[in-house]
Amino acid sequence: MSAVWTSTAGVAIPDLVPERLRRAWVRQGLCPGTDIHRSFTGHVNAHPDRQAVIDDAGAVTYAELDHAVSATAAGLLAAGLGRRDVIGIRMVNSRHAVAAELAVAAIGAVSMPFPAGRGSRDARSLLRRAKATGLLVDQGTGGDLGALPCLRAILAPEEFATAAAAARPTPEVVSGDPARILVSSGSEAEPKMVAYSHEAFLGGRANYVRALHGDDTPMRNLVLVPLSSSFGSCGIPVTVAALGATLIVQRQFDPGAALRAIDEHRPTHVFGVPTMLSRLAGRHPPHRPRGLRALVSSGAPMPPSTERRIRARFRTPVILVYGSTDGVNCHNAVDGRPDPAVARITIADEAGRPLPRGETGEIHALGPMTPLSYVADHELNARYRTPGGGVRTGDRGFLDEQGALHVTGRARQVVLRGGRTISPAEVELCLSGHPALAEVSCVGIPDPDLGERLCACIVPHADHPEPDLAELADYLRTHHDFEPVKLPERLIVLPSLPLGPTGKVCRTTLARLATGGAGADLQLQARATTAPRPGWPAAGLSR
């Protein structure tokens, strides 16, 4: 029987990893056996004057951040929030976002950060399903979320950060308790929520980031992605709480400002999605910035030509990370072999049986970074977790004779746009309610800048005027409160959707049509419309 943690509002989060494995990882030193707040305050005591966070407003030391965390924690407690609450965080990258997440840990609650977009559809879904009792936002950005049964308080941590000195709290938690819920749209109709323990961040995920550095000198990590994202979780709970290093952030990604930050603050590592790093390389003269050891890319595949161009411009290694919110990280910092201090990688057949090296199958992962479970979704736990607690990634790959991992394909239907994951299933489900559409299917199309963009393939109703791309985008915004990043940017109008041998919609054919590569045998007359690029930029990206 797995251990189960239950929130104050009644959300049960089981740990699907056997307890004996968790204990073994602590004994082996792969997990520290403590919680995020105690780890953070240990660094405060050890080096109070070290820079903790550098944001658009300047730098704060560990001692100053400790004051802000304690003051924010006092504000949360005064608002009636506390131990075993789930608290949403919708804030841009800043010192206030850092203090907010650490304060949630300080009161023994669980944080659930998610991107600060303009839509509220995802926010309502997440807060409702997680039964969040509190929401932390940037000052003046509360927004209209409507009635949510468990939500008791919406607070701006910035209002607490400068309060009078408060006593440092002592959270009533154990290292195996949930610390943070990672959020990803993935391939599901609603955003997925994956619960990670304090140990998973301070152990497995910190081991992955620590291995990028290679020695004991303090890291200085410029994290270009939102701290609320899965990739961005290498920021607050890892760079600050686990490693006691310096975290450098920007409110919004801008290539020019990011290059100035690299020159001024001298990060040892820069973390970004391929689109971000490519845009930096486009403006950077060919030389290695002082102090920079590596550029770390994740969130989407990077074409080899792009990697070569970035490496040539910065004259520094580019480390490509294979990872996901669901619980796997593997990088090629040394030789491409998975690090058992992070997660052991195995390749399995359809029945879950291990395959020998060289054979292709589904990628499974199990180790110190493995999450507890999906939140409020028994179906996802049954589908993507093995009986032994491992993660079924849904991706395909193989281990070569040297043990290096090769990812050969993504099994799940997602669109990766500038590092943001879009679920075609979610867009299809919402568009299906449009009165002018008889059928709809969505696919990703290649884009040289963002990696992929979303294309809507539609069959109009004969008795309705044919909608254009702007009308469909307006429908998604108005009726479903979609964020701009999720809106289709290309429209294909068809007399019928092509079907495959099993009778399902043939997405391969649709993708060929969407990219203008349909063969003469298709007998389909497609009309395409493309949205102007300036209309919906990638979330968090600025040209």
C-alpha positions as CSV (number, residue, x, y, z in Angstrom):
1,M,0.0,0.0,0.0
2,S,1.6,3.3,-1.1
3,A,1.8,6.3,1.3
4,V,-0.9,8.9,0.7
5,W,-0.7,12.6,1.6
6,T,-4.0,14.4,1.8
7,S,-4.5,18.2,1.5
8,T,-6.7,20.2,3.8
9,A,-9.3,20.3,1.0
10,G,-9.3,16.6,0.5
11,V,-7.0,16.0,-2.5
12,A,-5.1,12.7,-2.0
13,I,-1.6,12.4,-3.5
14,P,-0.2,8.9,-3.3
15,D,3.5,8.1,-3.6
16,L,3.6,5.4,-6.3
17,V,7.3,4.7,-5.7
18,P,8.0,1.9,-3.2
19,E,9.1,3.3,0.2
20,R,12.1,1.0,0.2
21,L,13.5,2.7,-2.9
22,R,13.0,6.2,-1.4
23,R,14.8,5.1,1.8
24,A,17.6,3.6,-0.2
25,W,18.2,6.8,-2.2
26,V,18.5,8.7,1.1
27,R,21.0,6.1,2.5
28,Q,23.0,6.4,-0.7
29,G,23.2,10.2,-0.4
30,L,21.2,10.7,-3.6
31,C,18.5,12.5,-1.6
32,P,19.3,14.7,1.4
33,G,16.4,13.7,3.6
34,T,15.3,17.2,4.4
35,D,12.7,19.7,3.1
36,I,13.1,22.8,0.8
37,H,12.8,25.5,3.5
38,R,15.3,23.9,5.8
39,S,17.7,23.4,2.9
40,F,17.2,27.1,1.9
41,T,17.8,28.4,5.5
42,G,20.9,26.3,5.7
43,H,22.4,28.3,2.8
44,V,21.2,31.5,4.4
45,N,23.2,30.6,7.6
46,A,26.2,29.5,5.6
47,H,26.6,32.5,3.2
48,P,24.1,35.3,4.1
49,D,25.8,37.9,1.8
50,R,25.9,35.8,-1.4
51,Q,23.7,37.0,-4.2
52,A,20.5,34.8,-4.2
53,V,18.4,36.4,-6.9
54,I,19.2,39.0,-9.6
55,D,16.1,40.3,-11.4
56,D,15.2,43.4,-13.4
57,A,15.3,45.4,-10.1
58,G,18.8,44.4,-9.1
59,A,20.2,41.8,-6.7
60,V,19.1,40.5,-3.3
61,T,21.3,38.5,-0.9
62,Y,20.4,35.3,0.8
63,A,19.9,37.2,4.1
64,E,17.5,39.7,2.3
65,L,15.6,36.9,0.6
66,D,15.3,35.1,4.0
67,H,13.7,38.2,5.4
68,A,11.2,38.4,2.4
69,V,10.4,34.7,2.7
70,S,9.6,35.0,6.5
71,A,7.6,38.1,6.0
72,T,5.6,36.5,3.1
73,A,5.1,33.4,5.1
74,A,3.7,35.5,8.0
75,G,1.3,37.1,5.5
76,L,0.1,33.7,4.2
77,L,-0.5,32.5,7.8
78,A,-2.4,35.7,8.6
79,A,-4.7,35.0,5.6
80,G,-5.6,31.6,7.0
81,L,-3.3,29.5,4.7
82,G,-1.0,26.9,6.2
83,R,0.1,23.3,6.5
84,R,-1.2,20.9,3.8
85,D,-2.9,23.6,1.7
86,V,-2.3,23.6,-2.0
87,I,-1.5,27.2,-3.1
88,G,-1.4,28.3,-6.8
89,I,1.2,30.8,-7.9
90,R,0.7,32.8,-11.1
91,M,3.5,35.3,-11.2
92,V,6.2,36.5,-13.6
93,N,9.9,35.9,-13.0
94,S,11.0,38.1,-10.1
95,R,12.4,38.1,-6.6
96,H,8.8,38.2,-5.4
97,A,8.0,34.9,-7.2
98,V,11.0,33.4,-5.6
99,A,10.0,34.6,-2.1
100,A,6.4,33.4,-2.7
101,E,7.3,29.8,-3.6
102,L,9.8,29.5,-0.7
103,A,7.2,31.0,1.7
104,V,4.7,28.4,0.7
105,A,7.3,25.7,1.5
106,A,8.0,27.5,4.8
107,I,4.4,27.1,6.1
108,G,4.3,23.5,5.1
109,A,2.0,24.0,2.1
110,V,2.4,22.8,-1.5
111,S,3.0,25.3,-4.3
112,M,1.5,25.0,-7.8
113,P,3.1,27.6,-10.1
114,F,1.7,28.0,-13.5
115,P,2.4,30.6,-16.3
116,A,1.1,34.1,-15.9
117,G,-0.9,34.2,-19.2
118,R,-3.8,36.5,-20.2
119,G,-6.4,33.7,-20.2
120,S,-8.0,32.1,-17.2
121,R,-9.2,28.8,-18.6
122,D,-6.2,26.8,-17.5
123,A,-6.0,28.7,-14.2
124,R,-9.6,27.8,-13.3
125,S,-9.1,24.1,-14.3
126,L,-5.9,23.8,-12.2
127,L,-7.2,25.5,-9.1
128,R,-10.5,23.6,-9.2
129,R,-9.0,20.1,-9.7
130,A,-6.2,20.7,-7.2
131,K,-8.7,22.2,-4.7
132,A,-6.3,25.1,-4.1
133,T,-7.2,27.2,-1.1
134,G,-5.0,30.2,-2.1
135,L,-3.6,31.9,-5.1
136,L,-0.5,34.2,-5.2
137,V,-0.3,36.8,-8.0
138,D,1.6,39.8,-9.1
139,Q,0.3,43.0,-7.6
140,G,-2.7,44.3,-9.6
141,T,-3.2,41.1,-11.6
142,G,-5.7,39.0,-9.7
143,G,-8.1,38.6,-12.6
144,D,-11.6,37.3,-12.7
145,L,-11.6,33.6,-12.0
146,G,-15.2,33.3,-11.1
147,A,-16.4,31.1,-8.2
148,L,-14.0,28.4,-7.1
149,P,-15.3,26.3,-4.2
150,C,-12.1,25.9,-2.3
151,L,-10.3,29.2,-3.0
152,R,-10.2,31.3,0.1
153,A,-7.6,34.0,-0.7
154,I,-6.0,35.7,-3.6
155,L,-2.8,37.5,-2.4
156,A,0.0,39.6,-3.8
157,P,3.3,38.5,-2.1
158,E,4.9,41.8,-3.1
159,E,2.7,43.5,-0.4
160,F,4.3,41.3,2.3
161,A,7.9,41.3,1.2
162,T,8.9,44.6,2.9
163,A,7.0,44.0,6.1
164,A,8.7,44.2,9.5
165,A,10.9,41.3,10.4
166,A,9.0,38.1,11.1
167,A,10.2,35.0,12.9
168,R,11.5,32.3,10.6
169,P,8.9,29.6,10.4
170,T,9.5,25.9,11.0
171,P,7.4,23.8,8.7
172,E,5.8,20.6,9.9
173,V,6.7,18.5,6.9
174,V,8.8,15.5,6.1
175,S,11.1,15.2,3.0
176,G,8.7,12.7,1.3
177,D,5.8,15.1,1.4
178,P,4.7,17.0,-1.8
179,A,6.5,20.3,-2.3
180,R,5.5,21.4,-5.7
181,I,3.0,20.5,-8.4
182,L,4.4,20.8,-11.9
183,V,1.9,21.8,-14.6
184,S,2.0,20.8,-18.3
185,S,-0.7,20.8,-21.0
186,G,0.9,17.7,-22.6
187,S,-1.4,15.7,-24.7
188,E,-4.4,15.9,-22.5
189,A,-7.6,18.0,-22.8
190,E,-6.8,19.7,-19.4
191,P,-3.4,20.6,-18.0
192,K,-1.7,17.8,-16.3
193,M,-0.6,18.2,-12.6
194,V,2.4,16.1,-11.4
195,A,3.3,16.2,-7.7
196,Y,7.0,16.2,-6.7
197,S,8.3,15.7,-3.2
198,H,10.9,17.8,-1.4
199,E,13.4,14.9,-1.9
200,A,12.8,14.8,-5.7
201,F,13.8,18.5,-6.0
202,L,16.6,18.5,-3.5
203,G,17.8,15.1,-4.7
204,G,17.2,14.0,-8.3
205,R,16.5,17.3,-9.9
206,A,19.3,19.0,-8.0
207,N,21.7,16.1,-9.0
208,Y,20.9,16.8,-12.7
209,V,21.7,20.5,-12.4
210,R,24.7,20.0,-10.2
211,A,26.2,17.6,-12.8
212,L,26.2,20.4,-15.4
213,H,28.8,22.3,-13.3
214,G,31.4,19.7,-12.4
215,D,33.0,21.3,-9.3
216,D,32.1,22.9,-6.0
217,T,32.3,26.6,-7.0
218,P,29.0,28.4,-6.8
219,M,26.8,28.2,-9.9
220,R,25.2,31.4,-11.4
221,N,22.2,30.2,-13.4
222,L,20.4,32.5,-15.9
223,V,17.0,30.9,-16.3
224,L,15.3,32.4,-19.4
225,V,12.1,30.3,-19.2
226,P,9.3,31.0,-16.8
227,L,10.1,29.8,-13.3
228,S,6.6,28.3,-13.2
229,S,7.4,25.9,-16.0
230,S,8.7,22.4,-15.6
231,F,12.1,23.4,-17.1
232,G,12.0,26.5,-14.9
233,S,11.8,24.4,-11.8
234,C,15.6,24.2,-12.0
235,G,15.4,27.8,-10.6
236,I,13.7,28.2,-7.2
237,P,13.7,24.7,-5.6
238,V,17.0,23.7,-7.2
239,T,19.3,26.7,-7.8
240,V,18.3,28.5,-4.7
241,A,16.9,26.0,-2.2
242,A,19.0,22.9,-3.0
243,L,22.3,24.4,-4.3
244,G,22.5,27.8,-2.6
245,A,23.6,29.3,-5.9
246,T,22.7,32.6,-7.7
247,L,19.5,32.7,-9.8
248,I,19.3,35.3,-12.5
249,V,15.9,36.0,-14.1
250,Q,14.1,38.4,-16.4
251,R,10.5,39.4,-16.2
252,Q,10.1,38.6,-19.9
253,F,12.6,37.1,-22.3
254,D,14.2,39.7,-24.6
255,P,17.3,38.7,-26.5
256,G,19.1,42.1,-26.1
257,A,18.4,42.2,-22.4
258,A,19.5,38.6,-21.9
259,L,22.8,39.3,-23.7
260,R,23.4,42.3,-21.5
261,A,22.6,40.1,-18.4
262,I,25.2,37.5,-19.6
263,D,27.8,40.3,-19.9
264,E,27.0,42.0,-16.7
265,H,26.1,39.1,-14.3
266,R,28.4,36.5,-15.8
267,P,26.3,33.4,-15.4
268,T,28.0,30.0,-15.4
269,H,25.0,28.5,-17.2
270,V,22.1,29.8,-19.3
271,F,18.9,27.7,-19.4
272,G,16.5,28.2,-22.3
273,V,14.4,26.5,-25.0
274,P,15.9,26.2,-28.5
275,T,14.0,29.3,-29.8
276,M,15.5,31.5,-27.1
277,L,19.0,30.3,-27.5
278,S,18.8,30.6,-31.3
279,R,17.7,34.2,-30.9
280,L,20.5,34.9,-28.6
281,A,23.0,33.5,-31.1
282,G,21.5,35.6,-33.8
283,R,22.6,38.7,-32.0
284,H,25.8,37.6,-30.3
285,P,29.2,38.2,-31.8
286,P,31.4,35.1,-32.0
287,H,33.2,34.9,-28.6
288,R,32.8,33.1,-25.3
289,P,31.3,35.3,-22.5
290,R,33.4,35.5,-19.4
291,G,32.4,32.9,-16.8
292,L,30.0,31.0,-19.1
293,R,30.5,27.2,-19.1
294,A,27.5,26.0,-21.0
295,L,24.1,26.7,-22.6
296,V,21.5,24.3,-21.5
297,S,18.5,23.5,-23.9
298,S,15.3,21.7,-23.1
299,G,11.6,21.9,-23.8
300,A,11.8,21.0,-27.5
301,P,14.2,19.2,-29.8
302,M,17.0,21.3,-31.2
303,P,18.0,20.7,-34.9
304,P,21.7,19.9,-35.3
305,S,22.3,22.9,-37.5
306,T,20.9,25.2,-34.8
307,E,23.1,23.6,-32.2
308,R,26.2,24.1,-34.4
309,R,25.3,27.7,-35.0
310,I,24.8,28.5,-31.3
311,R,27.9,26.7,-30.3
312,A,30.0,28.6,-32.9
313,R,28.6,32.0,-31.8
314,F,29.1,31.4,-28.0
315,R,32.1,29.2,-28.4
316,T,30.9,27.1,-25.5
317,P,29.2,23.7,-25.1
318,V,25.5,23.3,-25.8
319,I,24.0,20.7,-23.5
320,L,20.8,19.2,-24.8
321,V,18.4,17.8,-22.2
322,Y,15.8,15.2,-22.8
323,G,13.1,15.6,-20.1
324,S,9.5,16.0,-19.3
325,T,7.1,17.2,-16.6
326,D,6.1,13.6,-16.0
327,G,9.5,12.6,-14.5
328,V,12.6,12.1,-16.6
329,N,15.8,14.1,-17.2
330,C,18.8,13.0,-19.2
331,H,21.5,15.2,-20.6
332,N,24.7,14.7,-22.6
333,A,26.9,16.7,-20.3
334,V,29.5,13.9,-20.4
335,D,28.7,11.0,-22.6
336,G,24.9,10.9,-23.1
337,R,24.4,8.1,-20.6
338,P,21.5,8.5,-18.1
339,D,22.6,9.4,-14.6
340,P,21.2,7.0,-12.0
341,A,21.5,9.8,-9.4
342,V,18.7,11.5,-11.4
343,A,16.8,8.6,-12.9
344,R,17.6,5.2,-14.3
345,I,16.4,4.8,-17.9
346,T,15.1,1.5,-19.3
347,I,13.6,0.6,-22.6
348,A,10.5,-1.6,-22.5
349,D,8.2,-3.4,-25.0
350,E,4.4,-3.0,-25.1
351,A,4.0,-5.4,-22.2
352,G,6.5,-3.4,-20.1
353,R,9.2,-6.0,-20.3
354,P,12.8,-4.7,-20.5
355,L,14.5,-4.7,-23.9
356,P,18.2,-5.3,-24.6
357,R,20.5,-2.5,-25.7
358,G,20.1,-1.6,-29.3
359,E,16.3,-2.4,-29.5
360,T,13.7,0.4,-29.7
361,G,10.8,0.6,-27.3
362,E,9.1,2.9,-24.8
363,I,11.4,5.0,-22.5
364,H,10.8,4.3,-18.8
365,A,12.4,6.2,-15.9
366,L,12.7,5.6,-12.2
367,G,15.0,7.3,-9.7
368,P,15.5,10.0,-7.1
369,M,13.7,12.6,-9.3
370,T,10.7,10.4,-9.9
371,P,7.5,12.3,-8.9
372,L,4.9,11.0,-6.4
373,S,2.0,10.8,-8.8
374,Y,-0.4,12.7,-11.0
375,V,-2.8,14.9,-9.0
376,A,-6.5,14.1,-9.1
377,D,-6.2,11.8,-12.1
378,H,-6.3,8.1,-11.5
379,E,-6.4,7.4,-15.3
380,L,-3.1,9.2,-15.9
381,N,-1.5,7.2,-13.0
382,A,-2.8,4.0,-14.5
383,R,-1.6,4.9,-18.0
384,Y,1.8,6.4,-17.4
385,R,3.1,4.8,-14.2
386,T,4.5,1.2,-14.0
387,P,3.6,-1.2,-11.2
388,G,7.1,-0.6,-9.7
389,G,6.6,3.2,-9.5
390,G,8.4,4.1,-12.7
391,V,7.3,6.6,-15.3
392,R,6.1,5.5,-18.8
393,T,7.2,8.5,-20.8
394,G,5.2,7.6,-23.9
395,D,8.4,8.4,-26.0
396,R,10.3,5.9,-28.0
397,G,14.1,5.3,-28.0
398,F,16.9,2.9,-27.4
399,L,20.1,2.6,-25.4
400,D,23.2,2.0,-27.5
401,E,26.1,-0.4,-26.5
402,Q,27.7,2.4,-24.5
403,G,24.5,3.0,-22.6
404,A,23.7,6.4,-24.2
405,L,20.1,7.2,-24.7
406,H,18.8,7.9,-28.2
407,V,15.2,9.4,-28.5
408,T,13.7,8.3,-31.8
409,G,10.2,9.8,-31.5
410,R,7.6,11.4,-29.3
411,A,4.6,9.0,-28.9
412,R,2.2,11.6,-27.6
413,Q,0.4,14.1,-29.8
414,V,1.7,17.5,-28.7
415,V,2.8,20.6,-30.4
416,L,6.0,22.2,-29.0
417,R,5.9,26.0,-29.8
418,G,8.8,27.9,-28.5
419,G,9.2,25.6,-25.6
420,R,5.5,25.7,-24.7
421,T,3.5,22.5,-25.0
422,I,0.1,22.7,-26.7
423,S,-2.4,19.9,-26.6
424,P,-4.1,19.5,-30.0
425,A,-6.8,17.5,-28.3
426,E,-7.8,20.4,-26.1
427,V,-8.0,22.8,-29.0
428,E,-10.0,20.3,-31.0
429,L,-12.4,19.7,-28.1
430,C,-13.2,23.4,-27.8
431,L,-13.4,24.1,-31.5
432,S,-15.9,21.2,-31.9
433,G,-18.5,23.4,-30.2
434,H,-18.3,26.1,-32.9
435,P,-21.7,26.0,-34.8
436,A,-20.0,26.4,-38.2
437,L,-17.8,23.3,-37.9
438,A,-18.8,19.8,-38.8
439,E,-15.3,18.3,-38.2
440,V,-12.1,19.6,-36.8
441,S,-8.6,18.2,-36.2
442,C,-5.4,20.0,-35.2
443,V,-1.8,19.2,-36.1
444,G,1.6,20.8,-35.7
445,I,3.5,22.2,-38.6
446,P,7.3,22.9,-38.7
447,D,8.4,26.5,-38.0
448,P,12.1,27.5,-38.4
449,D,11.9,29.9,-35.5
450,L,9.5,28.4,-32.9
451,G,9.9,24.7,-33.8
452,E,6.2,24.1,-34.4
453,R,3.0,26.0,-34.8
454,L,-0.6,24.8,-34.5
455,C,-2.8,24.3,-37.6
456,A,-6.5,23.8,-37.5
457,C,-8.0,21.5,-40.2
458,I,-11.7,22.0,-40.5
459,V,-14.8,20.8,-42.4
460,P,-17.4,23.5,-42.4
461,H,-21.2,22.8,-42.0
462,A,-22.9,23.2,-45.3
463,D,-25.6,25.5,-43.9
464,H,-23.3,27.9,-42.1
465,P,-20.9,30.6,-43.4
466,E,-17.4,29.3,-43.6
467,P,-15.4,30.7,-40.6
468,D,-11.9,32.2,-41.1
469,L,-8.9,31.9,-38.8
470,A,-9.6,35.2,-37.0
471,E,-13.2,34.1,-36.2
472,L,-12.0,30.7,-34.8
473,A,-9.3,32.5,-32.7
474,D,-11.9,34.9,-31.3
475,Y,-14.2,32.0,-30.5
476,L,-11.5,30.3,-28.5
477,R,-10.7,33.5,-26.6
478,T,-14.3,34.5,-26.0
479,H,-15.9,31.2,-25.2
480,H,-13.0,29.2,-23.7
481,D,-10.6,32.0,-22.5
482,F,-7.6,30.6,-24.4
483,E,-4.2,32.0,-23.9
484,P,-2.7,33.5,-27.1
485,V,0.0,30.8,-27.3
486,K,-2.6,28.1,-27.8
487,L,-4.5,29.7,-30.7
488,P,-4.2,28.1,-34.2
489,E,-2.0,30.0,-36.5
490,R,-2.9,28.2,-39.8
491,L,-6.2,27.1,-41.1
492,I,-6.9,24.4,-43.6
493,V,-10.4,24.1,-45.0
494,L,-11.3,20.6,-46.4
495,P,-14.4,18.9,-47.8
496,S,-13.7,16.0,-45.4
497,L,-11.0,14.8,-43.0
498,P,-8.8,12.1,-44.4
499,L,-9.1,8.7,-42.7
500,G,-6.5,6.0,-42.2
501,P,-7.0,2.2,-42.4
502,T,-8.5,2.0,-38.9
503,G,-11.0,4.7,-39.7
504,K,-9.3,7.3,-37.5
505,V,-8.3,10.7,-38.8
506,C,-5.0,10.4,-40.6
507,R,-2.9,13.0,-38.9
508,T,0.1,12.2,-41.2
509,T,-2.0,13.2,-44.2
510,L,-3.3,16.3,-42.5
511,A,0.3,17.4,-41.6
512,R,1.3,16.9,-45.3
513,L,-1.6,19.1,-46.3
514,A,-0.9,21.7,-43.7
515,T,2.7,22.1,-44.9
516,G,1.7,22.1,-48.6
517,G,3.1,18.7,-49.3
518,A,-0.1,16.8,-50.3
519,G,0.3,14.3,-53.1
520,A,-2.0,14.1,-56.2
521,D,-3.5,10.9,-54.9
522,L,-5.2,12.6,-52.0
523,Q,-8.0,14.1,-54.1
524,L,-8.5,16.8,-51.5
525,Q,-8.8,20.5,-52.3
526,A,-7.4,22.4,-49.4
527,R,-7.5,26.2,-48.9
528,A,-4.9,27.5,-46.4
529,T,-4.9,30.6,-44.3
530,T,-2.0,31.7,-42.1
531,A,-2.1,34.2,-39.2
532,P,0.3,37.1,-39.3
533,R,3.2,36.4,-37.1
534,P,3.1,39.5,-34.9
535,G,-0.4,38.6,-33.8
536,W,0.3,35.9,-31.3
537,P,4.0,35.7,-30.2
538,A,5.3,32.8,-28.2
539,A,4.5,33.2,-24.6
540,G,7.5,34.6,-22.7
541,L,9.3,35.4,-26.0
542,S,10.0,38.8,-27.5
543,R,11.4,39.3,-30.9
